[in-house]
């Protein structure tokens, strides 16, 4: 319990959203509250522009800049908040999923006009797999969006989680007048283009307070009272434990661009969000309060800029204290490693760190020793678990265009896929190589990097698969299955068997024909 004080003041989280819902805007407002940035727009300028989908070099350049804001640390009300950034571009969704393995909770931003969108559902699925506590922020209330009650229903239905509003809007769009905070019974008035200050917050005994009648017209006052009565009738009291267990999501309403409802959200976040939690490992539960250090790599960022050909591995500290220049065991390689220049990410500046505690993220310079899921310890052999691989959405065969460079190609593709942006599958019992990615952009990046960094020329042939399914089940059933479907069976880099399904119909047919085999869209890196 040596580091309990450090651990208990830390909260590490990510903001997730479908592109355009307002993640960047909300991030920026949080940082302004935390005093981490002085000027609005600082985060925005680092954002991967949504519309430059075809120019991967430009996207990579912008990603390079965004490394500096990968983790933004600020203090708010004595809490040290680590905000882990996630790329907005859908082709980098895998990066986002990985980042979710390194946080203790998330804030999910929803656009009140669009409601739950595809990317929101995918992200939420990852949160549910891990029982990650989620707070929902319904953004853009200054626009005419969906009815808030309908939105709550949509959230519950599409995200498969119980919700509990903690604030409630008074109208929306042009008539948006503010929110009533159901948690601490205060009213925040909305004035467009004006930052809500403490003077705009009015504490009420309850909604019978005459302030409501003096301040709002009869219709709005009646509507607010009715709505709140309905909410209090329908929803149970907010259950913090259910939130911490990932079973219940508190909901806030606001308008990030107007800095509205953001303080309410942040105040509640620092109050209820979890501090760093224990982690499961391949051998035992790792108590966050253990004195001995452990941590794992959840993301690797390679820089395409030829002037700075460095790779940065992102390490999340799980227990103990990480120290600069101290030797740690790289469990997979069974090798002692130390880092002389680890850095922390303090909004837009890279700082060398001397030590880091559970919940913190440290950037380690890497020359190719790390892959996603690698664990560092003080000597004990275990892997931190709970770091899945997800089924890619696009599959292409890797074809070598220069037989003289076969070795370079093999080495290059192994190293590049260690970074986690693409997955390498090898034909079961053969040598055909299939690359799976979430976005088309990754294939271009791989082709470019294989040539630039390894001198290996390749081409990609599109394959008609729709999902990779990791298969498990009784040995004899698996053997029969791979005999029948040999053309569709590949192995991932860790030798796990994978069935590549051409379509949902094929997959369902195989599921029906092979009831004893499990077809999984995800696979634990360390089983
Ligand atoms: P993202 O990171 O989730 O992709 O979203 P981002 O914050 O970039 O916001 C997407 C767009 O939505 C931006 O407009 C932003 O200004 C706007 N926005 C964010 N919050 C609100 C809000 O509360 N109300 C309204 N009406 N709009 C909001 P843009 O035109 O794409 O960019 P910009 O030119 O305004 O920077």
Boltz pocket constraint, residues with backbone or C-beta under 6 A from the ligand:
constraints:
  - pocket:
      binder: B
      contacts: [[A, 17], [A, 18], [A, 19], [A, 20], [A, 21], [A, 22], [A, 23], [A, 24], [A, 25], [A, 26], [A, 44], [A, 88], [A, 139], [A, 140], [A, 141], [A, 142], [A, 143], [A, 254], [A, 255], [A, 256], [A, 257], [A, 258]]
      max_distance: 6.0
